[in-house]
Amino acid sequence: MKVFSFGIIFILFISSGAWAEEDGSKQRKILRTSQMILDEIQRSPDQQIPMNLISKAKAIIVFPTMIKAGFFVGARYGKGIASVRTTDTGEWGPPAFLYTTGGSFGFQFGAQAVDLILLVMTQRGLEGLLNEQFTLGGDIALSAGPVGRHAEASADVFMQGEIYSYSRSKGIFGGVSLKGTIITTDIDANLAYYGHPYTAEEILLTKQVRKVPESGKQFINIFNQLAPYRGK
């Protein structure tokens, strides 16, 4: 019972936004780390995302070092970003800050830090992302994406999916699954970074951001290089 109570308290604490920053420094760090993760994955022949898949993605989500931990009651927490391609040029837009939470029950023991990348391939998947609470593996299918040097030629087969996941593990964990993980707009982080409490929909869909910080412009430029648009 004590383990159960601790797990619930932990989940409630991390989902409360208690780690919000006020000066945007943490958000700039998340942007830098997200760029680094995508760069490292794309430089690794055995882990890289096929270019003809990532070039067709409508949106990209990165959670650097999403934490999963559990002792019978599991919990996961992470902060990250999302960016959506503009319809006219295919270039990435300003980042929206997100956080993810989730809990699970059953036998599990250990801790794991995961770098997570999600590619949103369809309009339906994009609309689901822009909901205030978006559950992975819920109404929209989540699949492990193809990777490696031999995946490029066959990636067209995988383009029928809605969201593809890519992850790098840094620990040991039994019973890991992304299903049921909830992604939510990090209002506090968007406020700290943009000076306004934008939602993900306002940043990614209705384009209400009037001034993108310099670090955001650098993020866009780097992502355009790492995941260039190749047209339809």
N, C-alpha and C positions, 0 to 999 in steps of 0.2 A: 504493500500500500504506500509506503514511503517513497519507493522508486516511482510508482505511478504519479504521486503528487508532485515529485520533483520534476518529472517530465512535463507535466501540464504547466507548472509554473514557468519552466524554461521556455516553452513554446509561447506562452502569453507574454513573457518579458521581451523576447526577441521580436515578436510581431507588433510590439507597441511603438516601434520607432524610437526607442530610448537612446540609440546611438547617433542621433542626428548631429550634424556639424553646422556651424553658423557662418564660417568664412569660405566655404567651398573647397577647402584644401583636400578634404577626403574625397570629394567628387573628382577633383583633378587627378588624384592618385588612382581612382577606379578607372578613369579614362586611359591613363598611361599603362596600367596593368592590363587592361583589355586589349590595347594595341599590341603589347608585348606577347600576350598569349596567342593571339591570332597569327602574329608574325612567326613565332616559334613553331606553331603547328604547321604552317604553310611551308616552312623551311625543312621540315622533317619528311623525307620521302615515305616513311612507313606510317605516318599519322596524318598527312595533309588531306585537306578537304578537296575533292575534285573541283577544278576550276570551272568546268562547265556546269557544275551544280551550284556553287556559291555565286557565280555570276548571274544566275537566274533568280536568286532569292529576293523576295519582296522586303524582307526585314531580317535583321540579325540581332540576336540577344547574346550578351556575354555576361556570365557571372564568374568573376575571378575568385577563386578560393571559396567556393560554397562549402560550408561546414556541415557534415553529417555526423551525428553522435548518438549512441544509444546503449541502453542496458535494459533489454526487454521493451521499454518504451523508447521509440526513436524520435529524433527531431532533426530538422535541417533548417539552415538559415544562411542567407547570403545577400549581398548587395551587388547590383550590376547595372548594365545599361542596355538600351535598345535603340536601334536606328532603322529608319525606313527609307527605301529608295524613292527619289522623286520620280513621278510618272513621265516627265518630259525628257529628262537627261539621264536617268538611271543612276545618278550620283547619290551618295548617302546624305541624309539630312541630320539636323542637330540631334544629339543624344537625349533620350529621356532616361531618368534614373528610376530603377525598380528595386524592390526587395522581394525575396522569396521565403516562404515559410512552409512547413509541413510537418505532420506527425504520423507515426505508424506504430502498429502493435504487432507483437509476435516475437519469436526468438531472434535477437540480434545483439551483438556485442562488439564494441570497438569504436573507432573514430576515423574519419576520413575527410580529407580536404580535396575538393574536386574543382577543377577548372572546367566550366561548362559553356558550350557554345550551342545555340539553337538557331537553325535556319528555318524561317517561315516562308513556305513556297507558294501558298495559295491565298487568294483574296479572303476566303473563309477563315483561314488561319490568321490572317492579318486582323480581321475584324474581331476574332476571339482575343487576340493579344491586347486590343485596345479596350476591352472590358475592364472595369475597375478591379475585378478579381478573375484571374485566368488560371484554370486548373489544368496542368499537364496530364495528358492521358485521359481527360474527361470526354467532352463532346468532340474534341478534335484529336485525331490520331497522332501519336508520337512514336517515331521509329528511330532506331540507331542508323546513322548515315554511313554510306560507304566511305572507306578511307584507303589511303596508301597509293603506291605508284601504279598498281594494276587496276585501280578503280575508275580511272578517268574514262576509259573506253566503254565501260558498262554503266556509267552513271546515269545515262538516259533512262535506263530501266527503273531507276529509283525516283525519277522526277514526278511520279504519280502521287507521291505522298504529300502531306500537308506541313508537317514539322519534322525536321531531322535533328537529332542530338549528337553532339560530339563532346567527349569528356576526357580529362586526364586525371588520374587518381594519384594521390600522394600519401596514401595510408592503407590501412587494412580495415575491411568492414564486411560483416556477413549480413546478407539479406538486403542489399542496397537496391532501391528502385526509385525512379523519378516520378512514377505515377502517383497522382494525388498532390504533388507539389503545387502550391499556389503562388502565382506571380502577381504582384500588386504595385501600383504606382507609389513611388517614394516621394510623397509631397514635400516632406521636410528637406530632402536632398535637392529636389528641383528648386525649392525656395532658396536654399543656400547657394546654389550655383547660378541661377538666373535672376534671383531677386524677386521672384514671383512664384506662387504656389501652383505651378502648372500641373495638370494631369498628363498622363502619357498620351491620351487622345489629343489634347490641345497642342502638344509638341509634335507628335508624329503624324497626325491626320489633318487637323485643321490649321496647322502651321502658324500658331499664334505667337511664337517666339520672335520678337522684333530685333533683339541684339544677342548674337552668339558670342560668348567670351572667346578670347584668343585661343585658349586651350581646346575649346570646342571646334574651332576652325581647323586647328592642327589635327584633331581627331578625325574630322571629315576627310581631310586631304590624305592622311595615312590609310584610312579604310578604303578610300577610292583606289589606292595603289594596291593594297592587299587583296581586295575583292572587287576588281573592276567589272563594269557592266559590259556585256557582250551582245546586248539586244535580244530580241525574241527568237 
